[in-house]
Amino acid sequence: MKKRFLVSAVSVLTLTSLVASACSDGNSKSEPTKAPTNNAGGQATETEKPLDKVTFTYFNGAGAAKDINTNETTIGKMLEDQTGVNFKIENLVGDLNTKIGTMIASNKYPDVMIPDAAIDEILGAGAFIDLTDLIEKHGPNIKRVYGPYFNQMKAEDGKIYFLPFSNVVGEYVPDPNINQGAFWVQRRVLKEAGYPKIKTLDEYFNLIRDYASKHSGEDLTGFVALTHDWRFFATSNPPMHLEGFPNDGEVIVDMNTFEAKTYSAADSTKRWLSELNKLNAEGLFDKASFVDNYDQYLAKLSSGKVIGFFDYGWQIANAQNVLKDAAKADPAKDDFVYFPLPVTFDGQKDQYLDPPGFVKNRGMGITVSAKDPERIIKYLDNLLTEENQTLKSWGIVGETYEVDANGRYYRTAEQIKKIDEAFREKFGFKYYDWNWPQYGTNSTLANGNAFAPGLQPEVFQMDLTDADKVILDKYGAQTYAEMFAAPDDRPWFPAWGIPKEQGSAPQIYETKKTEIVKKYFPKLVLAKPAEFEGIWNEYLGEFGKLDTADYEAFVTTEVKKLIEAAK
C-alpha cells in the first residue's frame, strides 16, 4: 500500500488580500502564536487601504453551542483584525431536515453553512456555489492543504462545492484519547466493582445491573441512548462495533473479500435491540431516549445520574467537559466522569479506533446567497496558514501554551487548569475547534509539534488528573487508546463518506432505510419481551421491500475503487 498520510491535506479555507507575502507561498513555518500587534497577521500596512469590516452569517447544522459572533472570542477577534471579517454563527436548534427544508423552500441561505447530514439536500437544491475558481485565484493555503484530495472532493460535474474536515497534514499522530465510539460507564461503577476487565456486552450490562441494584434509592438511570434527528446513528451503529468493526456507517466491509454488507436487519442488530428490550423491561433503559433532543441528552449525562451509554467521544465532549471541570474543582466528583470500554458481543477484537481516513461527504460550503464569496474564501484561506492553525488549536504562547528550548509545545499545570469549558468558549477554542476548514485532528505542524494539543504527549500526560492516572493504572494503561485494539488499515475508510448524488438509488435507499429504522427501533426496544419477536418479523418485512442487494453492490464497487486508488 502507498504511504497515504505522510504528506498533507485537511479541511479549511483561508486567506485574505491582506495576508503577508510570507504566507502566500504556502510554505509558512509554524511559529509560536503571539498576541496581535498593530501590523501582524495580515493587517493593512501603511501603503494598503484597510478593508471595511463585514459580518457574514454562518449556519452550523452539527453545532451544540450558543449562537455567537466570532469577534466576541479572542481567536475570532484576532482573525477579524487580520481580515476585517466577522461571522455570526447560528447553531442548529430542533430538527435539521426541517431547518434545511425551510431554507430550500425560500431559496434563502446564510453566507456559509455546514448542512452536515442534510448536505445531499443542499447540493441537490443547488445551494452551494462552485469553489474551484475561487480556490485557484485566492486559495494558496487551501491548495497546499487539500491538494492531494482535490480529485476526491470533486462532484460528478467536476466541481468542488465544499471543503471537508478530516485531511491529514504532515505526519499522522494517533489519538491517546477516545474521541470515537465506546461503551461508557461512570468511574464510580468500576471502582466499586474492583476495576473489572469488561470485554463483552453481557459483562457491561451486568455491571450496570449490579450497580443499579445496590443503589436503588438514588434515582439512577441505567442506560440512555441518543436518537435525536440525524444523530440516531448513536443507537443504530452499535451492532457493527459489537461485531468488531469500525464505523463504516451503513455497512460492514469484509476484510478478505471487501464485500460490503448492511447490518440493520442482521442478527447482530436483533441481538443488540433484544438486549435493550430486556433492560427496558427491567426498568433500566431510559424510555425518554426516543423523544429527548440532543441538549436534553447532554444534560442527563452531565447530571451524574446516568450509569452508562454508547456514543462517540466527540459527540459527548460537552457533557464530559462539564463533568471534568467539576472534578477539577472537587476531586470527589471524578466518580461521575465517564470511562470508555471496548465492548464487543463476545470479547472479539474491537475496532473502535478509526484508522486514517478522509471524510469527503461532509464539510463547509459557500451558498448562493453569499454577499461576497471572494472575501469569504480569503478569510478561510487565511485561517489555513500555519500561524492561524496554531492559534486556533494551541492559542497564544505565554497565555495558553509554552515552547521549550527544543521547540516543543506544552502547557503548564496552571494553563491546563484555566482552560475549562468557560475559557474555551470565551477564547474561541470551542467555536474554532472542528466546524471550520482546518488541519485534521491527527495532523502535525511543520515544526513537528502535534496540531491538536491533546495529541501532544507532553500535554496529554500533564492534562491527566491524579484520578485519571489511578484508573488507567488499574487497567495497565498510560493512555485511554491503549485499552482498545489498534485499528487495521482500511484504505476505503470510512465507507459512510462515499458520496451519493441526491436522488440516486443509494441515496434514496439510505433515506428509506432510516425511516424504517426510526419507526421500528422504538417499538422493538419498548415492547413487552413477549412481543419482540413479532415486531422484529414485521420490521424484516418492511426492510425486505428495499433493494438492499443493489445498495450493497454499489458500496462494494466504491470500496474496491478506493482500495485500487490507494495502491
C-alpha positions in Angstrom: 0.0 0.0 0.0 1.1 3.6 -0.6 2.0 5.7 2.4 -1.1 7.8 2.2 -1.0 10.0 5.2 2.5 11.4 5.4 2.1 14.4 3.1 -0.8 16.8 3.6 -4.5 17.7 3.5 -7.2 18.9 5.7 -10.3 20.8 6.0 -10.1 24.5 5.6 -10.2 27.6 3.6 -8.3 30.8 4.3 -6.5 33.8 3.0 -7.1 37.5 2.8 -5.9 40.1 0.4 -4.2 41.4 3.5 -2.1 38.3 4.0 1.6 39.0 4.1 3.8 37.6 1.3 5.4 35.2 3.8 2.2 33.2 3.9 1.2 33.5 0.3 3.8 31.0 -0.9 2.0 28.2 1.0 5.2 27.3 2.8 5.0 29.3 6.0 6.5 27.8 9.1 4.6 27.3 12.3 5.9 30.0 14.7 4.6 30.4 18.2 1.4 32.4 18.1 1.6 35.7 20.0 -1.0 38.4 20.8 -1.9 40.6 17.9 0.1 43.8 17.2 -0.8 46.8 15.0 0.9 45.3 12.0 0.6 41.5 12.4 -1.3 38.7 10.8 -2.2 40.3 7.5 -3.4 43.7 8.8 -3.1 46.5 6.3 0.3 48.2 6.1 0.8 52.0 5.6 0.6 51.6 1.8 -2.6 49.4 2.0 -6.1 50.7 2.5 -7.8 48.8 5.3 -10.8 46.8 4.3 -14.2 47.8 5.8 -15.3 45.4 8.4 -18.1 43.0 7.4 -20.2 40.3 9.1 -21.2 37.1 7.3 -23.8 34.6 8.5 -22.8 31.0 9.2 -25.2 28.2 10.0 -23.8 25.1 11.7 -26.0 22.1 11.3 -23.8 20.0 13.6 -23.4 22.5 16.4 -24.1 22.2 20.1 -23.2 25.6 21.4 -24.8 29.0 21.9 -25.1 31.4 18.9 -22.2 33.9 18.9 -20.3 36.4 16.8 -16.8 35.1 16.2 -15.3 38.5 17.1 -16.7 38.0 20.6 -13.9 35.5 21.1 -10.2 36.1 21.4 -9.4 33.9 18.3 -12.2 35.4 16.3 -11.2 39.0 17.2 -7.6 38.3 16.1 -8.8 36.9 12.8 -11.1 39.9 12.4 -8.1 42.2 13.0 -6.3 40.4 10.2 -9.1 40.3 7.7 -11.9 42.7 8.7 -14.3 39.7 8.7 -16.6 38.5 11.5 -19.1 35.6 11.3 -22.4 35.5 13.1 -22.8 31.8 14.0 -26.2 30.2 14.3 -26.2 26.6 15.6 -28.9 24.1 15.0 -31.9 24.1 17.3 -34.6 21.5 16.6 -34.8 19.2 13.6 -32.1 19.5 10.9 -34.2 18.4 8.0 -37.0 20.9 8.9 -34.5 23.7 9.1 -32.8 22.9 5.8 -36.2 22.3 4.1 -37.3 25.9 5.1 -34.1 27.3 3.6 -34.5 25.4 0.4 -38.2 26.4 0.1 -37.4 30.1 0.4 -34.1 29.8 -1.5 -32.5 32.0 1.2 -29.4 30.7 2.9 -26.7 32.0 5.3 -23.4 33.1 3.6 -21.7 29.8 4.7 -23.1 26.7 6.2 -22.4 23.2 7.4 -25.5 21.2 6.5 -24.0 18.1 8.0 -26.3 15.1 7.3 -28.5 17.2 5.1 -25.7 18.0 2.7 -27.3 15.9 -0.1 -30.4 18.1 0.1 -28.3 21.3 -0.1 -26.3 20.0 -3.0 -29.5 18.8 -4.8 -31.1 22.2 -4.4 -28.0 23.9 -5.9 -27.4 25.9 -2.8 -23.6 25.8 -2.8 -21.5 27.6 -5.3 -18.6 26.1 -7.1 -15.3 26.9 -5.2 -12.9 25.8 -7.9 -12.0 29.2 -9.4 -12.1 30.9 -6.1 -9.6 28.4 -4.7 -7.4 28.8 -7.8 -7.3 32.6 -7.6 -7.4 33.2 -3.8 -6.6 29.9 -2.0 -2.9 29.1 -1.9 -3.2 27.6 1.6 -6.3 25.7 0.6 -4.4 24.3 -2.3 -1.5 23.4 0.0 -3.8 21.7 2.5 -6.2 20.0 0.2 -4.2 19.4 -3.0 -3.8 15.6 -2.7 -7.5 15.3 -2.2 -9.0 17.5 -4.8 -10.0 14.7 -7.1 -11.8 13.0 -4.3 -13.6 16.3 -3.4 -15.0 16.9 -6.9 -18.6 16.2 -7.6 -19.8 14.3 -10.6 -19.7 17.5 -12.6 -16.0 18.0 -11.7 -16.7 21.0 -9.4 -15.8 21.5 -5.8 -18.8 22.6 -3.7 -17.5 22.3 -0.1 -14.3 21.7 1.9 -14.2 18.6 4.2 -12.8 18.5 7.7 -10.6 15.4 8.0 -7.5 15.8 5.8 -4.2 14.9 7.5 -1.4 17.4 7.1 2.2 16.2 7.8 2.7 13.0 9.9 -0.3 11.1 11.2 -0.5 11.3 15.0 -2.6 8.7 16.9 -5.1 10.0 19.4 -4.4 8.9 23.1 -8.0 9.8 23.9 -11.2 8.1 22.9 -13.0 10.5 20.6 -14.7 7.8 18.6 -17.1 5.0 19.7 -17.1 3.3 23.1 -19.5 1.9 25.7 -19.1 4.4 28.5 -19.7 3.9 32.3 -19.3 6.1 35.3 -15.9 5.6 37.0 -17.5 5.0 40.4 -19.2 1.9 38.9 -15.8 0.4 38.0 -14.3 1.5 41.3 -17.0 -0.2 43.4 -16.7 -3.4 41.3 -12.9 -3.6 41.8 -12.0 -2.4 38.3 -13.0 -5.5 36.4 -12.0 -6.0 32.8 -15.2 -5.6 30.8 -15.0 -7.0 27.3 -18.4 -8.4 26.4 -21.8 -6.8 26.2 -23.2 -9.1 28.8 -20.4 -8.1 31.2 -21.1 -4.5 30.5 -24.9 -4.6 31.1 -24.5 -6.9 34.2 -22.1 -4.2 35.6 -24.9 -1.7 35.2 -27.5 -4.0 36.6 -25.4 -4.7 39.7 -24.7 -1.1 40.4 -28.3 0.0 39.9 -29.5 -2.8 42.2 -27.1 -1.7 45.0 -28.1 1.9 44.6 -31.8 1.5 44.0 -32.7 4.6 46.1 -30.6 7.1 44.3 -32.9 7.7 41.3 -30.3 6.5 38.8 -30.8 5.8 35.1 -29.1 2.5 34.0 -28.7 3.2 30.3 -29.6 6.0 27.9 -29.5 6.2 24.1 -29.2 9.2 21.7 -31.7 9.1 18.9 -32.4 12.8 18.1 -32.6 13.7 14.4 -29.5 12.7 12.3 -27.7 11.6 15.5 -29.8 8.4 15.5 -26.7 6.6 14.4 -25.6 6.5 18.0 -28.3 3.9 18.6 -28.2 2.2 15.2 -24.4 1.8 14.9 -23.5 -0.4 17.9 -24.2 -3.7 16.1 -21.2 -3.2 13.8 -18.9 -2.2 16.7 -20.1 -5.1 18.8 -19.2 -7.4 15.9 -15.7 -6.0 15.9 -15.8 -3.4 13.1 -15.1 0.3 12.9 -17.7 3.0 11.9 -18.2 2.4 8.2 -21.8 3.7 8.6 -24.5 1.6 6.9 -22.2 -1.4 6.1 -19.7 -3.9 7.4 -16.9 -4.4 5.0 -15.3 -7.9 4.9 -11.6 -7.6 5.3 -10.9 -10.6 3.0 -13.4 -10.1 0.2 -14.0 -6.4 0.6 -17.7 -7.1 0.1 -20.0 -4.5 1.9 -23.0 -5.9 3.7 -25.7 -3.9 5.5 -26.4 -5.0 9.1 -29.6 -3.1 10.0 -31.7 -6.3 9.6 -28.9 -8.7 10.6 -28.8 -11.0 13.6 -26.4 -8.6 15.2 -28.9 -5.8 15.2 -31.6 -8.1 16.5 -29.3 -9.2 19.4 -28.5 -5.5 20.2 -32.1 -4.5 20.3 -33.1 -7.5 22.3 -30.7 -6.6 25.0 -32.1 -3.1 25.1 -35.6 -4.6 25.3 -34.5 -6.6 28.3 -33.0 -3.5 30.0 -36.3 -1.7 29.4 -38.3 -4.5 30.9 -36.1 -4.3 34.0 -36.6 -0.5 34.3 -33.0 0.2 33.4 -33.5 1.8 30.0 -34.5 5.5 29.7 -37.7 5.5 27.7 -37.3 9.2 27.0 -34.3 8.3 24.9 -36.6 8.2 21.9 -38.1 11.7 22.4 -35.3 13.7 24.1 -33.4 16.1 21.9 -29.6 16.4 21.9 -29.4 19.1 24.6 -31.6 17.1 26.9 -29.4 14.1 26.3 -26.3 16.0 27.2 -28.0 17.5 30.3 -28.8 13.9 31.5 -25.1 12.8 31.0 -24.0 15.9 32.9 -26.3 15.3 35.8 -24.4 12.4 37.3 -27.5 10.2 37.3 -26.8 8.1 34.2 -24.7 5.0 34.7 -23.9 4.1 31.1 -24.4 4.6 27.4 -22.9 4.1 24.0 -21.7 7.1 22.0 -18.8 8.7 20.2 -16.4 10.8 22.3 -16.6 13.8 20.0 -20.4 13.8 20.4 -20.4 13.8 24.3 -17.5 16.1 24.7 -19.6 19.0 26.1 -21.1 16.8 28.8 -17.8 15.1 29.6 -16.0 18.5 29.8 -18.6 19.7 32.3 -18.0 16.7 34.5 -14.2 17.0 34.2 -14.4 20.7 35.2 -16.4 19.8 38.3 -13.9 17.1 39.2 -11.0 19.6 38.9 -12.8 21.8 41.4 -13.8 18.9 43.7 -11.8 15.6 43.1 -14.6 13.6 44.7 -16.7 14.3 41.7 -14.3 12.4 39.4 -16.6 9.4 40.2 -19.1 10.9 37.8 -16.7 11.2 34.8 -17.3 8.5 32.2 -14.8 5.9 31.3 -14.6 4.2 27.8 -14.7 0.5 27.4 -14.0 -1.5 24.2 -17.1 -3.8 24.5 -17.9 -6.4 21.8 -20.6 -9.1 21.7 -18.4 -12.0 22.8 -15.0 -10.4 23.5 -13.7 -10.5 19.9 -11.0 -8.0 18.8 -12.5 -4.5 18.8 -12.1 -1.8 16.1 -13.4 1.3 17.8 -10.4 3.4 16.9 -10.6 4.9 13.5 -7.8 4.1 11.0 -6.6 7.1 9.0 -9.2 8.2 6.5 -10.7 11.0 4.5 -14.4 12.0 5.0 -15.4 13.6 1.8 -19.2 13.9 2.1 -19.3 16.5 4.9 -17.9 20.0 5.1 -18.4 23.8 4.8 -19.7 25.5 1.7 -20.4 29.0 0.5 -24.0 29.5 -0.6 -25.7 31.2 -3.5 -26.9 33.8 -1.0 -23.4 34.8 0.0 -22.8 38.6 -0.3 -19.0 38.3 -1.1 -17.7 34.8 -1.8 -14.3 36.1 -2.7 -13.8 37.7 0.7 -15.1 34.6 2.5 -12.7 32.4 0.6 -9.8 34.7 1.5 -10.8 34.5 5.2 -10.9 30.8 5.0 -7.5 30.6 3.2 -6.0 32.9 5.9 -7.4 30.6 8.6 -5.4 27.8 7.0 -2.0 29.4 7.4 0.3 27.5 9.8 0.3 30.5 12.2 -3.5 30.7 12.4 -3.9 26.9 12.6 -1.5 27.1 15.6 -3.6 30.0 17.0 -7.0 28.1 16.7 -5.6 24.9 18.2 -2.8 26.0 20.7 -3.7 29.6 21.3 -1.2 32.3 22.3 2.3 31.5 23.5 2.7 32.6 27.1 -1.1 32.5 27.7 -2.3 29.1 26.7 0.9 27.3 25.9 4.7 27.4 26.1 7.7 26.4 24.0 10.7 24.7 25.4 14.3 25.0 24.3 13.8 22.3 21.7 10.8 23.9 20.2 8.3 21.5 21.7 4.9 23.0 22.6 3.5 22.2 26.0 1.1 23.6 28.6 1.8 24.3 32.3 -0.4 22.9 35.0 -1.8 26.4 35.5 -2.7 26.8 31.8 -4.4 23.4 31.8 -6.4 24.2 34.8 -7.6 27.5 33.4 -8.7 26.1 30.0 -12.0 24.9 31.2 -15.3 24.9 29.2 -16.0 28.6 30.0 -12.5 29.6 29.0 -12.8 27.5 25.7 -15.9 29.5 24.9 -14.5 32.9 25.7 -11.1 32.3 24.0 -12.8 30.7 21.0 -11.3 27.2 21.2 -14.8 25.8 21.3 -16.0 27.7 18.2 -12.9 27.1 16.1 -12.4 23.5 17.2 -13.9 21.5 14.4 -16.5 23.1 12.3 -14.2 25.1 10.0 -11.8 24.0 7.4 -8.7 23.1 9.3 -5.8 20.7 9.6 -7.3 17.3 10.6 -7.1 16.4 14.2 -4.3 13.8 13.7 -2.0 16.2 11.8 1.4 17.7 12.7 2.6 21.2 12.2 5.6 22.0 10.0 7.8 22.2 13.1 6.9 18.7 14.2 4.5 19.5 17.0 1.1 17.8 17.1 -1.6 20.1 15.6 -4.0 19.1 18.4 -2.7 19.8 21.9 -4.4 16.7 23.3 -2.3 14.6 20.9 1.0 16.1 22.0 2.4 13.5 24.5 3.6 16.3 26.9 0.2 17.8 27.1 -1.8 14.6 27.3 0.2 13.4 30.3 0.1 16.9 32.0 -3.7 17.0 31.5 -4.3 13.8 33.3 -5.6 14.2 36.8 -4.5 12.0 39.7 -7.8 10.2 39.3 -7.1 9.7 35.6 -3.8 8.1 36.4 -5.2 5.9 39.1 -7.9 4.3 36.9 -5.6 4.0 33.9 -3.1 2.3 36.1 -5.7 -0.1 37.3 -6.1 -1.2 33.7 -2.4 -1.2 33.0 -2.5 1.7 30.5 -1.0 5.1 30.2 -3.5 6.4 27.6 -7.1 5.5 27.0 -6.4 4.4 23.5 -4.1 1.6 24.9 -7.2 -0.1 26.2 -8.5 -0.5 22.7 -7.2 -2.6 19.8 -5.1 -0.8 17.2 -7.0 -0.1 14.0 -6.5 -2.3 11.0 -5.6 -0.5 7.7 -8.7 0.2 5.7 -7.9 2.3 2.6 -11.6 3.0 1.9 -12.4 4.2 5.4 -14.9 5.5 6.1 -17.4 3.9 3.8 -20.1 6.3 5.0 -18.0 9.0 3.4 -18.6 7.7 -0.1 -20.5 10.4 -1.9 -24.0 9.7 -3.2 -25.8 12.0 -5.6 -29.1 13.5 -4.4 -31.9 11.4 -5.9 -29.6 8.5 -6.7 -30.7 4.9 -5.9 -28.1 4.6 -3.0 -29.2 7.9 -1.5 -32.9 7.0 -1.7 -32.1 3.7 -0.2 -30.5 5.3 2.8 -33.4 7.7 3.3 -36.0 4.9 3.2 -33.9 2.6 5.4 -33.5 5.4 8.0 -37.3 6.0 8.0 -37.9 2.3 8.7 -35.3 2.1 11.4 -36.6 5.2 13.2 -40.1 3.8 13.1 -39.3 0.3 14.4 -36.4 0.6 16.8 -38.5 2.4 19.5 -41.2 -0.3 19.1 -38.7 -3.1 19.5 -36.9 -1.6 22.5 -40.0 -0.5 24.4 -42.2 -3.6 23.6 -43.1 -6.2 26.1 -40.5 -9.0 25.7 -43.1 -11.5 24.5 -44.0 -9.1 21.7 -40.4 -8.5 20.5 -40.2 -11.4 18.0 -43.4 -10.5 16.3 -42.4 -6.9 15.8 -39.0 -7.9 14.6 -40.6 -10.1 11.9 -42.8 -7.1 10.9 -39.7 -5.0 10.7 -38.0 -7.6 8.5 -41.0 -7.5 6.2 -40.7 -3.7 5.7 -36.9 -3.9 5.3 -37.3 -6.6 2.7 -39.1 -4.2 0.4 -35.8 -2.3 0.0 -33.3 -3.2 -2.8 -30.5 -4.0 -0.3 -28.6 -6.1 -2.8 -28.3 -3.1 -5.2 -27.1 -0.8 -2.4 -24.5 -3.3 -1.2 -23.2 -3.8 -4.8 -22.8 0.0 -5.1 -20.8 0.3 -1.9 -18.7 -2.7 -2.7 -17.8 -1.2 -6.0 -16.8 2.1 -4.5 -14.8 0.4 -1.7 -12.8 -1.5 -4.3 -12.2 1.6 -6.3 -10.7 3.3 -3.2 -8.5 0.3 -2.5 -7.1 0.4 -6.0 -6.5 4.2 -5.8 -4.5 3.7 -2.6 -2.1 1.2 -4.1 
